[in-house]
Every structure is written in structure tokens, then in C-alpha cells.
Amino acid sequence: MRFSIRPVESTFYDLFAEAAAHLVDGAALLAEMLDVSADRASIGEKMREAEHQADETTHAIIKRVNSTFVTPFDREDIYRLASNLDDVMDFMEETVDLIGLYEVGELPAEVATQVEVLQRATALTADAMPRLRTMKNLEEYWIEINRLENQGDRSYRRIVAKLFGGSYKSLEVLKLKDIVDSLEHAIDALESVANTVEQIAVKES
């Protein structure tokens, strides 16, 4: 039987769960942004607020680390996990912002696949965060996130190939490439979250 000399500090677990919940909200707003008939200005404003709330949660985690003598797991891992979660939201907000700034119309159909991957991955991440308390039943989470990231990579390559296939004007290619790059970065950041969780679980096992 494994014993731990670390005290139970539930605040960190609650804050990580809160940070992941922000990602689910952000992914939902991003999905709304794909609808060309949607009020994209309003969605953009909601996304900026969601990103601000996510920043507040990240700051709360960092503040808690700096004021807590003994943390539930290594400080550097707490910093890394908080930063990874924040990166996901930053890239999603960037994607929404670019769609609005570039005033793009209908996005390539394949972009919806990227967003679906993102929604699925954020939901899995939100489901996994509370299990950091026990470090149990997490392996399926990071395996599935890795699978989704690979799916996202394949979709990304297909989108880029379509953009450079000659059916889009040069300026459109540049705009759409920025957008799909931001989406790809968000999915990669979610894999970084899963990798960090795996590293923490291995250390604590």
C-alpha cells in the first residue's frame, strides 16, 4: 500500500477542474463561430470573456502555489499543467479572433472536423482533471487524447493540401492557413496537458 506524506490540498484540484471547464466553454463558442450566419462579433466578445476567466483561474493556481508550503505534487508540474491549460484557451481565443478580424465567410468543411476533435478533447480533459486527486483511471484519458491529436494532424494536413490546391485565392489561403494553424496549436496544447498529466501520474505512482 502506498502512503503519502503530502497533505490533501483540495484547492489545486478544484482550480484545475475549473480551468478545464473553461476550455469546454471555449470550444463550444468556437464551434458556434463556424456558422457563417452567427453573430460572430457577439461570439468573439463572449470568447474574450471566457479567456479572461481562464486567465483568472490560472493566476489563482500560480498564487496558490506561491503561498502553499507543501503542494499535492511537484511545483514545477503544477506550473506546467496550469500553463498548458492556459495555452489551449489562448489558441482557441486566437482562432475566434482571427475569424472575426479576417472577416472570412464560410470556412472549409474540414475545419469542422478539427473543431469536433477539439470539443471531444476538451470534454475528456474536463472529465480527467478531478481524477488527479487519486491519480487513478487516467491512462485511458491520455491514450485517447493522443489518438485525437493524431486524428487532428491528419485533418490538418488535408485542410492545408486543399488550401494550396488552387481553388482558393492567395489572400484567402493566407487567412485560412492562420486560422487552421491556431486550431492545430490548440489541439497540440491539449496533448501537452495530457502528457503532463501522465508525467505527474507516473511520478506519484
Helices and strands as residue ranges (DSSP letters): H 10-33, H 40-67, H 75-101, H 109-128, G 129-133, H 139-163, H 170-204
